[in-house]
Amino acid sequence: MGNWVVYSKTSRSSSCTSKSLHAEPGEVVITGKRFEKITDPELEELLQSKTWFSYRKGFNLKKEGEKQKFKTDAGWGCVHRCGQMLLINALARHLETEENSLIPLFMDLNTSPFSILQIAMEGVPLGKKVGQWFSPGIVARCIKKLVQKQHSPGMVLEKRKLEVVIPNDGVLYPEQLHSLLKSHSGLLIMIPIRLGLTTVCGQYHYAIRGCLSSQFSVGIIGGKPRHSLYFIGYKGQHLICMDPHKVQAAYVSIGTAGATADQKRSVPIPNMDPSCLISFLVSSHDDVDALTAQLLDLTQETRYPLFTLAEGMPPSDEEIETSLQFADDDSEGEQNLDDSFVLV
């Protein structure tokens, strides 16, 4: 990796000030929106609008040239499903539409642009076999490839191009983001990061809540070892999540969508797996400046910052190709960790 200079608030002239990322005691925060009580009807409406993707059974997934077929993603597809939940959240905000209108793009068909089948296939060039568990960093790279394919004429993102940015080693370059916005309508920033060896270090708890408090947050893919979850908010020291570990019939037609909303659950921050993917969505230069200010505040308020903001441009993709495969555990199976959850 090349040398970089730490970014400062004077690096780019802006009158933007950061929004407070401190939630009041008792408040519930869902991707930047705050509610005083967990019984708030608007909170319930927001939670129900979040699309839930879960394990499915009854589809046919087969890599060309291979005999083995997969009829379910149970046991290996939880990170894939969390990636779908994050992506539909980002797409709905980017395209200024409801998530429900985008659900058919995620059907369990080879022809669906963001199906689990497409995500699994994109993992093959990255050294991941179909039917193999992904790390958060790998699913980010697969999503990046699938989003790029939708820039073509007649595709979903033809008129409003979305670029996926995957910073290396937690180093974010605001100058790069401003440059990309010259040719894209929005940027989905997906930051693979590790926050400890086996558990999340206590020094990071404040920053995790701060990221979810940002109005630019589209959530965090994390969870527990071999049990991925999609975190969308928090209340106190508990992260509110969507859990894909329920098997439904394959979604192969409009009539087989099954349940796309589910009861949200929570998990204590100390129980969170340290390997995660923190994501933000920006759509203007002002957004980049505001997000930069927020992240700078977070880095200055903790001794161990989640990210580094640097001046200049990042190294080329070729230079960082291998390092994005961190924390990619290939061991089989998932742990049953339901007992550690608290219903929200």
ABEGO torsion letter per residue (X at the ends): XBBBBBBBAAABBBABBBBBABBBBGBBBBGGBBBABAABAAAAAAAAABBBBBBBBGBBBBBBGBABBBABABGAAAAAAAAAAAAAAAAAAAAGBBAAAAAAAABBBAABAABAAAAAAAAAAAGBBBGBBBBAAAAAAAAAAAAAAAABBGBAAAABBBBBBBBBGGBBBAAAAAAAAAABABBBBBBBBBAEAABBBAAAAAAAAAAAABAABAEBBBEBBGBBBBBABBBEABBBBBBABBBBBBBABAAAAEBABBBBBBBBAAABBABBBBBBBBABAAAAAAAAAAAAAAAAABABBABBBBBEBBBBAAAAAAAAABGBBABBEBBBAAAABBBX
